[in-house]
Amino acid sequence: MNQTTPEQNKAVILEVVTTAVNRRDFAALDKYVHPDYAQHNPLIPGGRDGVRGFWASLPDAARYEPAAIIAEGDLVMAHGRYSGVTDKPLLSVDIFQFRDGQMVAHWDVVQEEVPAEQATSGPADVPDPAARPRVTRPGTTRPTGRAEHAPAYCSRHRPQDRAPLHGASRRRER
């Protein structure tokens, strides 16, 4: 088993996504994405080959700009901006799950960017990473460097169902 820290996992996500989208360089993707990668976005094929093919098919103008990244245990959440993919830039929150040093699952929420002059609730959608507030422990001002609450797991990725990998031989009897 190749256990990695949340900080290492954050670095992997930044390397994989920025090099694959911005430069069409898939070396990091091939190294860090498990062959049986579970893709929970219905518009992107599953598996390492599926996500590689999807990113390779993006227009040459496609770019990813990371804004915020948070890690907790085996989960990494990245908030960023995709431009050059559709007519309007897209904002996303991508959640990746790691196992044995590789990305094994992905979930996302994507929306069109709202220009600042049209936003009814204040500042632009993607914050400046340097200006964002630090996460603190409840009742203190000491930064934790991590989110206080991890997202819920889907029924196929609950902690008690983690071994072997998603889609492998161990399935719950219903």
C-alpha positions as a printed Julia matrix, in Angstrom:
174×3 Matrix{Float64}:
   0.0    0.0     0.0
   1.22   3.46   -0.91
  -0.4    5.75    1.66
  -0.23   9.45    0.89
  -0.96  12.5     2.98
  -3.73  14.98    2.2
  -1.05  17.54    1.25
   0.51  15.09   -1.22
  -2.93  14.34   -2.69
  -3.6   18.08   -3.17
  -0.33  18.42   -5.08
  -1.25  15.44   -7.27
  -4.64  16.95   -8.18
  -3.08  20.27   -9.12
  -0.44  18.55  -11.24
  -2.83  16.15  -12.99
  -5.57  18.65  -13.81
  -3.41  21.62  -14.77
  -1.0   19.63  -16.95
  -3.74  17.58  -18.65
  -6.06  20.51  -19.37
  -3.58  23.36  -19.9
  -0.8   21.51  -21.76
  -2.35  18.21  -22.93
   0.45  16.48  -21.03
  -0.92  13.19  -19.69
   2.15  11.79  -17.88
   0.81  12.7   -14.42
  -2.67  11.44  -15.32
  -1.23   8.1   -16.45
   0.77   7.84  -13.22
  -1.83   8.94  -10.65
  -5.23   7.91  -12.06
  -6.18   4.28  -11.37
  -7.16   2.29  -14.5
 -10.6    1.59  -12.95
 -11.17   5.26  -12.0
 -14.87   5.73  -11.14
 -16.19   8.78  -12.96
 -19.47  10.06  -11.47
 -19.98  12.79  -14.07
 -22.38  11.25  -16.62
 -20.81  13.24  -19.48
 -17.29  11.82  -19.01
 -16.45   8.15  -19.66
 -15.15   6.1   -16.75
 -11.71   4.65  -16.26
  -8.32   6.28  -16.79
  -8.67   5.9   -20.56
 -12.09   7.57  -20.48
 -10.97  10.67  -18.61
  -7.78  10.85  -20.67
  -9.82  10.75  -23.88
 -12.22  13.4   -22.58
  -9.43  15.82  -21.63
  -7.59  15.13  -24.91
 -10.76  16.08  -26.82
 -11.04  19.55  -25.24
 -10.34  22.55  -27.49
  -6.74  23.81  -27.59
  -7.93  27.01  -25.88
  -9.16  25.09  -22.8
  -7.56  26.18  -19.52
  -7.98  25.33  -15.84
  -7.35  27.94  -13.14
  -7.33  26.54   -9.58
  -8.83  28.81   -6.92
  -9.06  26.78   -3.71
  -8.14  23.25   -2.73
  -9.0   21.39    0.47
  -8.0   17.89    1.57
  -9.37  15.66    4.32
  -8.26  12.05    4.68
  -8.5   10.4     1.26
 -10.63  13.19   -0.3
  -9.51  16.31   -2.15
 -11.87  19.1    -3.19
 -10.72  21.58   -5.84
 -12.63  24.75   -6.73
 -11.59  26.24  -10.04
 -12.44  27.82  -13.35
 -12.44  26.15  -16.78
 -12.29  28.5   -19.75
 -12.22  27.83  -23.49
 -14.35  24.7   -23.07
 -17.77  26.25  -23.74
 -18.97  29.71  -24.78
 -18.94  30.86  -21.14
 -16.32  29.97  -18.52
 -17.33  27.19  -16.14
 -16.79  27.09  -12.38
 -16.46  23.72  -10.74
 -16.03  21.95   -7.48
 -14.31  18.64   -8.15
 -14.05  16.0    -5.43
 -11.48  13.26   -5.87
 -10.99  10.14   -3.77
  -7.55   8.57   -3.33
  -6.51   5.03   -2.53
  -2.93   3.76   -2.41
  -1.58   6.97   -3.92
  -3.93   7.03   -6.92
  -7.13   8.83   -7.8
  -9.92   6.24   -7.76
 -13.13   8.3    -7.96
 -14.4   11.75   -9.01
 -17.56  13.77   -8.44
 -18.2   17.33   -9.59
 -20.6   20.24   -9.6
 -20.27  22.63  -12.56
 -21.97  25.94  -13.36
 -21.51  28.79  -15.81
 -19.55  31.73  -14.43
 -21.63  34.8   -13.59
 -19.83  38.05  -14.47
 -19.2   40.25  -11.4
 -21.42  43.03  -12.74
 -24.35  40.57  -12.96
 -23.83  38.89   -9.58
 -26.61  39.82   -7.18
 -24.87  38.52   -4.08
 -21.53  40.3    -4.18
 -18.07  39.4    -5.44
 -17.08  37.25   -8.39
 -17.63  33.5    -8.16
 -13.98  32.38   -8.03
 -12.14  33.86   -5.07
  -8.52  34.91   -5.11
  -6.8   32.02   -3.25
  -4.54  34.47   -1.38
  -7.55  36.44   -0.11
  -9.67  33.54    1.12
 -10.18  33.13    4.87
  -8.42  30.29    6.62
 -10.52  27.44    8.01
 -10.35  27.5    11.8
 -11.32  25.1    14.51
 -14.73  25.97   16.02
 -14.26  28.46   18.83
 -10.62  29.25   17.95
  -8.66  31.35   15.51
  -6.08  28.63   14.87
  -6.11  27.44   11.24
  -6.68  23.73   10.68
  -5.64  23.72    7.02
  -8.51  21.36    6.31
 -12.25  21.33    6.0
 -14.19  20.63    9.19
 -16.7   18.37    7.43
 -16.02  15.83    4.71
 -18.67  15.19    2.05
 -20.92  12.17    2.36
 -19.89   9.12    0.39
 -22.1    7.72   -2.31
 -23.38   4.21   -1.66
 -20.52   2.75   -3.73
 -17.77   4.57   -1.78
 -18.71   4.39    1.87
 -15.73   3.73    4.15
 -16.97   0.23    5.03
 -17.09  -0.64    1.31
 -13.61   0.56    0.35
 -11.76  -2.65   -0.47
 -11.35  -3.77   -3.2
 -11.68  -0.91   -5.69
 -14.99   0.36   -7.0
 -16.59  -2.08   -9.41
 -14.4   -4.98   -8.32
 -15.57  -8.33   -7.01
 -16.83  -7.26   -3.57
 -20.36  -5.92   -4.0
 -23.04  -5.72   -1.36
 -25.84  -8.22   -1.66
 -29.19  -6.45   -1.93
